[in-house]
Amino acid sequence: MLDNFFRYFYEDMGRIFQAIWDVFAALFNMFNYLLNFPMRMDIIKAHSDDFGTADWILLLVTHILLLALTITLIVLLVRWLRRVLRFRVPAQKFDELKDQVRQLQRDLLRANYEKDKLLALKVAELGIHPEEVMAALYDEKEGEEPQESGEMVPSKRNTFASPPVDPTTSRFFRLTTVDNYYKTEYQPPLYDNEITLEELCERFRKFAASQLGLYYDIDLIRFFIAALGTSRILILQGISGTGKTSLAYAFGKFVQKDSTVVSVQPSWRERTELYGYYNEFTKTYNETDFLRAVYEANFYRDPHVVILDEMNIARVEYYFAELLSILEMPLESEWNIDIVTAMWDNDPCLIQNGKLHISNNLWFIGTINNDDSTFAVADKVYDRAVPIDLDSRAEVFECEPTPPVYVDTDHINALFAQAKEQYPISQEMLDKLDEMNAYLIKNFRLAFGNRVMKQIRDYVPCLIACGGTEIEAVDFIVAKKVLRKFESLSLGFMREELTRFSSYLDKSFGKNKMRICKEYVEHLKKTN
């Protein structure tokens, strides 16, 4: 059998080798003919007896071209050889210089770290412990650490098997510090996974009143908790002093996972304001509080709130557009943010292929003041969020001291999913909403979008599970998601249409059942 193969090999592969040999032989023959001047002189002598003047001129031009071709080929060959046979010593020196630059960068980071240590020691003379000062410098204060380790983003590296990393050698100082904490110190709490959504609302309201001195109506608390089961983005809007930021802050205290407060600046115009950026000069990544909150949330299962305080002091659609698109992805595995284009060996363990996953225990809550110093929020932001108005202060009430809770995000999400199965919106209510949609199209040229209908189907069961009713849920979500679009119309000429629409609400849904919608319609009639 081998003889047959060798015969095949000789016949088939031999031709290929012969062709390769012919190429090199042809190149050799070309240079041999070009440089073999005695041979060409003999040829010229053999034909020169019959040459005329024109023949000698053409002969001279031909040899000039041959000489130019020869010189060109020699120059190209020499350049190619010089490139292949480069000096090895400069290349080695280049590698050594690159290593020295890296070492200098590490020394610079260590020097900054030592400088902060010295600063901590100086401040300690005022009576503050140095470790507390260092913790304050690097946002590692006790009480702000996560409380539960749950499922993390799949990683090729074993997060907890690898040893702690020196943060001064990493371009992600704060995220590496987070890694080290969860590898060495973190202990998950015991969760109260027997609590219901209705109990959660009641206990949250009493906790805010008894522990923080913050008073909210139970309806508002139910609207807030139900919104968490409808969208990852909430908008709290209203006049100053009604407790917008305090509500989100109080929820963080209630679940014992302090909310991350991100103060939006008027100059924000792009995504790097939220996620930070890699500084090519310092070779470090400028890490933001927002980035750290998103990264750290992958380590624990507590619900966590990121507050974008005064989010419309800059144009929301500029710096928040990417996150809006990411959270629209149907699969949670697709909720990934691009952080860096290339990975380093000592990068944080949860940044995979330059991307960071957004965990499903995160909610983003923006607070909005509608005044002359702010921008109008685009429809695409409102459409993806659940807006909640805080227009008044609740009455002070007495209640027993209520402690905070530890609750697992998986338990909360399961409660929302269970509510959507147990309390789906009724067919009668869906028919009424279809009729309202037809009414709005005919009289105001406005319609429900598919996204709004999905949010209505999600929000109604969640509010019922929180202790509300179906009509209350529909009243709230229609006012905030549908009637809000009236603001884009020229309502100064539509007072009669608004009055008829208010009567239509009473006729279709019951006398004064759609209280929030009717109040909003009356507000539009007065302000336009």
N, C-alpha and C positions, 0 to 999 in steps of 0.2 A: 504493500500500500504506500509505503514511503517513496518507492521508486516512482510511482505515478505522481505523487506530489512534487517530487524534484523535477520531473519532466515538465509538469505544469509551471513550476516556479521558474525554470530556465526559459520557458517559452514566453510566459506572460510578464513576470517581473524583470526578466532579463532585458526585455525591450525598453522598460522604463529606465533601468540603469544605463542602457546603451544611449537612450535619448539624453539623459543627464550628462553622460560622458561626451556626447556630441556637442552639447552646449559649451562645456569647458574647452573642448578641442577647438570649436569655432572661435571662441575668444582668444585662445592661444594663437591660432592661425592669423587672426586679424592683427594682433600686435606684431606677430612675426613678419607679416607682409608690410605693415606700416614702418617697421624699424629696419627691415632688410634692404638697405640702400644699395649694396652691390648688385643684388638681384634685379632691382628696378633699373639700375644703370645699364645692365646688360640688355634688358628689354627695350630701353630707349635707343640704345645703339642699333639694335636689330631693326628698328623702324625709322630712325632719324634720317636715313639717306633720302627718303621720299618726302620729308617735311617741307612745307612752305612756311612763309612768315606767319600766317594765321595759325598754323599748326603749332609752331613754337610758342606763340602767345598763349594758346589754350593749354599747352603743356605746363607753362609757368604758373598759370592760374590754378590748374589742378594740383600742382605740388604745394602751392601756398595754402590751399584749402586742406590738403592732407596734413601739412605741418600744423595748422591751427587745430585740426581735429585731434592730432596726436597730443599736442600740448594740453588741450582741454581735458582729454581722458586721463592724462597723467596727473593734472591738478586735482581732478575729482577723486582719483584713486588715493592720492596722498591725503586729502582731506578726510576721506572715509577711514583710512588707516589711523589717522591721528585721533579721530573720534572713537574708534574701537579700542585703540591702545592709549587711552588717556592716562595721564600721570596719576598713579595711585596715591601718592603722598598727599596732594591737595584734597582728594576725596576723603581721605582719612581725617585730615585736619578739619574738613567741613563737618564731619560727624562729631568730632570732638567739640567743635565750637557749638554745635547744636545742643549737645549734652550740657555744656557749660551754661548756655542760656536757660535751659530748663532748670538747672540747679539754682541759678540766680533768681528765677521766678519763685522757686520754693523758698529760698532764703528770704525773699521780700515778704512773702506771706507769713513766714514764721516771725519775721521782724515786726510785722503789724500785730501779730498775735501777742508777742512779748510786750509790745507797746501798750496794748490793751490791759495786759496783766499789771504792768507798772501803774497804769491809770487806776486800775481797781485797787491796788495797794494804797495809792494816795487817797482815794475816796474812803478807803477803810479807816483811815485816821479820823474820819468824821463819825465813826461808830457803826458803819455798815460792813458786813462781812464781805471779804473779797470775792468769795464764790457767788454771792448774791449779785455783786456788781457784774461779774463776768456773765452770769446767766442773763442779766438785763441787757448786756451788750449784744448777745447773740440770740435773744428771744427764746431762752430755754427756762423761763420761770416755771416753778412748780405750780401745778393747778391748771396749766394750759396744755399739758401733755394728753395725748389720746388715751382712751380708756379700754379699748378692745382691739384685739387683732383678729381680723377675719380673713376672708378670701382676698388675696392680692392679685395684681395683674400677673399673668404667667411670665416667668422670668427664666432665662437660660442660666442665670447665676443663682445659686442657693443663697437667699437673703440672710438667713439666720445661721447658716453653717460657716460663712466667711467671717474672718476676724474683723474687729472694728478698724475703721480707716481713719488715718490722721487727716482732719479736715483742712489743715494748712497745706496739704499737698494736692488737694482737689480744687478744680475750678468752680465747683458748687459747694461753697463752704457751709451754708445753712442746711442744704438738703443732705449733705454727708453727715452733719450733726444729727439730723433726724434719723438717718440710717443707724448710727451708732446707738442712739437712745433705744430704738426698738429692738436692736440686737442684744442689748445688755441689761436694760433696766425695766422695760415696760411689762406691766402685769395687767391683764384684762379684768374688768370689774364683773360683779354678778349682776345680771340684768333682770329687771322685772318684766318678764315676757308674758304676764297674765293680764296686763292692763289693756282695756278696750279704748277705742277712739273717744267714746263719750267720757270715760273716766279721765282720759288724757286731757281733754278740754277743761273739765271741771278742776282738775288738780293744777293745771297750768295757770288758770285764772286766779285760783286761791294762792298759789305760790307767788305769783307776781305781786299780788296785793299784800300778803303777809310778810314776805321776805324782802321785796324791793320797793314797796310803796307805790306800785304802778297799778292803776285800776282800769280795767277794760270790761265792756259789756260781753256777756257770754256769747251773743250772736257774732260779735267780731272775732272772738277766739275760734268759734266754729268755722267761720268763713276762712280764717287763716289756716287752721289745721287741714280743712278739706282741700284748700288750694295746694297744699304740699302733695296731695295724692293726685293732682291734676296736671301740674307742670313743675319743671325744675326751676322755673324762673317766676318770681313774684315781684310785683311792684306795689309799694306802699306810698300812697300819695295823699296830699292834704296840706292844710295850712301849717305853718311852723308852730311847734309846741304841742302837737296832738299826740306825740308818742310814737312816731313812725319807726325811728331807729331803736327806740327803747323796746318796742314789741319784739323785734328780731333779736335784740340783745338779751331780753328776758328769756326768750326761748332757749338760747344757748346756755344760760345759767340753769334753767329748769332741767335740761337733759345732761347737765354737768359736762358740757363740751363748749367752752367759751366761743362765741361767734367771732369770726375774723372780720374786722372792720377795715375796709379799704376806702380811703377818702379820695374821691374822684377829683382831679384837678382840671381847671379850665383849658389847659394846654393839651389835654389828651386827644390824640388824633389817630392812633394806630394800635395794633395788637400788643406791641412791645411794652406799652404802658401797663398791661396786666401781667404778661408772662416774663418780662425782663428780656435781656439780650446778652449775647456773648461779646465781650470787649476784646477786640483784636490787639489792642495796645497792652493791656494788663494781663491778657490771657486768662481772664476770669469771667464768670457769668454773673451779671448783675441780677441778683435774685430779689423778687418782690414778695410782699406778704401774701398776695394772691397766689403766686406760684407755690409757695411753701404750703399754704392751706390745701391746695389741690393735690400736691404730692403726698402730704402727710395723711390725707384722708384715705389713701389706699392701704394704710397699715391697720386701721381700726374700723369698727362697725357702728360706732355712735353716730347719730344724725348730726350733721354739722352745717352751719349756716355761714355763708360768706356775704357780708353786707357791703353793697356798693353805695356808700353814703353820698347823697346828692348826685346821683348818677347822671342827671341831665344838665349839670353845670358845664359839661362838654357834650358834643353830639354823640349820643349813645350808639348810633349805627356805625360810627367810625371805629371805635375801639372794641366794641362788643359784638360786631357782626360775625366773626369767626365762631365764637362760642354759641351764638344763636343757631348757626348752621349745624354745628357738631351735635348739639342736644336734640336736633330734629331727626337724627339718624334713628331708624327703628330698632337697631340692635345696640345694646349697651356696649358690646365689644368694639364698636366702631367709634366710641366716644374718646378720641385720642387727639392730643394737641401736639403739633410739631414744635420741639424745643431747640434742638441742634441738628445740624446736617451730618456731623460725623461724631462717632463715639470715641471716648478715651477709656482706657482700662480702669481707671479709678473713678469713673462717673457714678452717680447715685444708682443703686441697684434696681430701682423701679423705672428708670428711663431706659426703655428698650427701643433700639433702632432709632434713637433720636426723638422718640415720642413718649408722651406722658398720658396715662389713662385717667379719665374723669370717673371717679367711683360713684355708684348710685346712692351713697349716703350723703351726697352734697346737694344743697339747695342754694341758689343765688337770689338774693333779695335786694332790690334796688329801692332807694327812697327818693322821692321826687317832690320838689317844691315848684309849683306853677306860679312863677312871677317873672318880672321883666329881666332878671339876671340869669335866666335859664333858657335852654332851648326846648322847642317842642319835640316830643318823643315820636319817632316815626311809627307808622301803622305796623310795619313788620315786627317791631319790638313788642307793641301791645298785643298783636295777634298771637305771639308765642308765649306770652306771660299771662298771669292772672292778676289784674289790678285790684287793689283793695283801697277804698277811700277811708281816711281817718279825718273826719271833719269836726269832731266834737270830743270833749273830754267826758269820760264816764264818771258817774257819781261814786263817791267814796262809800265803801261798804265794809262791814265787819265780818271777819272769818277767822277760823282757827288757824294757827301756824301750820303751814303745809310744807313738808320737806321736798327737795328735788327728787328726780328719779334717774335711774339708769335704764335706758330702753334701747334695744337692739334695732338698728335700721331694718334688718331683715324682717323683724316682727312687725314693724310699722308698715312696711311695704306689703306684707302678707295681709294685714288688716285692711289696707286699701283694696287689695285684690279681692278679698273676701266680700267686702262691702259692694263691689261692683257686680258680684255674682248674686248676692242676696237682695240687693235693693236696686235693680235696674229701673231706669226711667220707664214709666208706664206708657202703653201704646196710646192711651187717651191724651197724655201730655205731648207725645210726639206729634199727634194729629193737630193739636192746637198750635204747636210751634210751626208746623208746615203751613197752617192757615196764616199765622202771623208773618211768615216769610213771604207768602203771596201778597199779603196786605202791604208790607213794606216795599216790595218790588213795584206794586201798582202805584202807590202814593208817594214814595220817597226815593224810588230807584236804588234801594239798598237790599242786600240779600245776605243770608247766612252763608258763610263759607264752610267747606268740609272740615277745616281745622276747628272752627267754632262749634260745629255740631259734635265733633269728637270730644271736645272739652266739656260740653254740656252733658254728654253721656257719662263722662268720667266724674264730673263734679257733683252731680245730683246724688249718686249713691254714697259718695264720701261724706257729704253734708248730712245725709240721713243717718249714717253710722255715727256721726259726731253728736247727734241729738236734735238735728233740725228736721224740717219737713221737705217734701218734694217741691211744693209751691214756693217755699222760701229759697230753695236752691235755684230754681228756675228764675225767680224774680231777681236774685242777685246776679247770676251769670249773664242773663239777658241784658240787664242794665249796664254791666261792666264791659261786656264783649260785643254787644250789638248796638245798643242805643248810643254808645260812645261815638260811633261813626257819624251820628247826626251832626257833630261839631264841624264836619267838613262841608255841610250844606249851608245854603243861604237861608237861614231860618227866620230872618226878619220879615220875609214875605210868606211864611208858612205857619203863622200862629193858629189859624183856623184848622189846618191839617193836624197840628200837634194836639189841639183840643179834641178833635175827633178821634185821634189815636188814643188819648187818655180814656175816652169813653169806650173805645174798642177793647182796651185792656180789662175794664170792669165787666163788659159784656161777655168776653171770651173766657176769662180766668176767674171771675167772681168779683163782687164788690170789694174794692180796696185790698184784694189779695196780692196784687203786684205793687206793693207799697213803694219799694225802692225805684221801680221803673217810673211810677207816676210822679214821685218827688223829683226825679231827674228831668222828666218832661216839663214840669213846672219851672224848674231851674233854667232850662233852655228858653222857655217863653219869657222869663224875666230878664235874662242877660242878652237877648237878641232883639 
